[in-house]
Amino acid sequence: MTGRVEAFAMVAPRYARLNGKVGTSVRAVVRITPTAAYPFKITDVLAKSGQHIAYELVQPSAETQGAYLLTVTNIKKEAGRYADTITLKTDSEVRSELKVGVYGYISNASEKPVTGKAGG
């Protein structure tokens, strides 16, 4: 079976990665642009857990060149890893929701970054 796959939306980056140190501001911005073939509006935003993140959605405008901007901010106060999923509900009959994965790694302020050579 072969066929042409058309994108419903351009989502960049595909995942929100929140990597930083305890006590610092860590955030990521995901740009969601509806394609001309499948216009839609985002009607709701929900986090699966929401325990370690806060989020805000900015509506499309001339300033954002017609894209939604989803800002995801770390609110975890201690070191550790976490994952979450943000669901964007749409008014589209083609696709009723989009999902954006969130991956966080918050390290202690005293940790040094991991460096080294592969295979060495």
C-alpha positions, 0 to 999 in steps of 0.5 A, a space after each residue: 500500500 502506498 500513498 501520499 501523507 499530508 501533514 495536519 500541522 507543523 509542530 516544532 520542536 516535536 517535543 518540549 525538552 526542559 533540561 536545567 539546574 535546580 533554581 533556574 528558569 527552564 522553559 521551552 517553546 513549541 510552535 504549532 502551525 496549522 497547514 493550509 489544507 487542514 485549518 483548525 483552532 486549538 480549543 483546549 490545552 490539558 496536561 496528562 499529569 501537570 505535576 512538574 510543568 506549567 504551560 501557556 498557549 498564545 493564539 496565532 497573530 501576525 507577530 507569530 506568523 499564524 502559529 500557536 506558541 505553546 510555552 512549557 515551564 519547569 516548576 519542579 523544585 528538586 533534581 530529577 527526571 520526569 515526562 508528561 504529555 500535553 494534549 491540544 484539543 482542536 475543532 477539526 473533524 480530521 484530527 481532534 487533538 495533537 499531543 506534545 511530549 514533555 521531557 524534563 531533566 533537572 540537575 543539582 546546581 553543583 552537578 557538572 555537565 557530563 562530558 567525554 568521548 564516545 567509545 573511549 
